[in-house]
């Protein structure tokens, strides 16, 4: 085919030289642009809400999930989202702001969700992350734990795990750890 | 015509002339070009995507197959209508209602032995980058600007500086009546659809107040019947432009209104034209443009001759006039340029008015945008909390929200790429 590719290479060299010479103005960053688009294309069900402490900063926000089924039904769970300027090449950083009892969320609030780490790809969007987060509450996953004790409970005794979930959500202690009350 | 009785010409002899062009250097072929088996192989192994199987698409499919391409895909969401048969020659009366892509693919495949045509019935927007990545060249015969902009921005977004295969030449054809154009776009390298968007000015929209109060032209009466009378009288009945009863109803309502205002010229045909937005199509114009675009595909795929750089216009309405020129890449093109495009605005205009005007301006044509500056969210349609917070901005003047010369970034769900504008106060 055409020598298109060598044309492309020449163009890039010229561009690099140009941008080194002139200073750039304050531009909307690629990350902002992408988040603006992702937000516009979100589908939030009745179980999810978002809030923006500073509406002019769309890179930092809170997602609230209120599961309407499953073991975590009745709880209100908050996650802070922090998107860096390298988004969508880097995944958003997501943390649970409450101390909760969940096999895939540790006591510091770190979340274990494959698409937030190893399986993140720039083609994924915020909607994919939010759907994944919701799924964690419907189907806690014992095979990939961050809270090992909770995962063991889930694997060995599902009923005991359920009871632990209920009492932790009510603000009780499980295995010596006091949890935050997250019930409505 | 019954295709089964057609005498199939000698398959070996069929490509004789084509092979001559591909196996011997000519006066215009590139110095580095290697004629021969390698080039013939490049032609036969190139996977080509044809977008649209209508007036241009039928011609393009036929031309590509007869130019020796063996692996062709075609995508079209439409079904065959009786009004297509006068020029979309791959379709017969018995095909009415069937998907264009499938019928066209089957016809050409049957007629030209050895070619493989894979149809897809659906929208180009159904497919993702992985799908478009498999093709060598993409050729369009489309009737909508929106679809052109979509494929243009998608192909530009796909270009990965690390991967030569990610750059897909786009050959675009278009016709309207006796006029037509053919162009070659090398995404990110040469002028793109968006660079020349202002050439495709949107149809002048008649203000709703003219339609609702005092019409001046027969078209105004038809728009009134279509947009206002229908809403009042038949609200629960969704308007279907293919339903003859619906068109008749609109026609009669328009006729009555025209008589009230002493306006002449409302006809059934005009009614159909206005409500269906029909663009006049002439078979020979399609043939001219399809011939031009397909020979560009042949030249790009084989490098046998120089390709079109990069725009050919054809005007057949007064004698014949064609003109070829190199449309320039705009450095501030919102899609292929990395600079914001300049846009003159009135600082006293409110943000709400500005957003509305984006839908009408030739250079943007955006209907449901969200937008921001580097430090401020101007208007964000979703999620609801941001919409609520930014809604009051709609009442503010641009001069209160922005500085002169500031850059805004605009996203619209209808397009895969976002837009940057630098607003200059006038």
Interface residues (C-beta under 8 A of the other chain):
Chain A: X1 X2 X3 X4 X5 X7 X8 X11 X12 X25 X26 X27 X28 X29 X32 X33 X34 X36 X37 X39 X40 X41 X42 X44 X49 X50 X51 X52 X55 X56 X58 X123
Chain B: X30 X32 X42 X46 X128 X129 X136 X159 X161 X164 X167 X169 X186 X188 X189 X300 X301 X303 X307 X340 X370 X371 X372 X373 X374 X375 X376 X377 X380 X381 X382 X383 X385 X386 X389 X390 X407 X408 X409 X411 X413 X418 X420
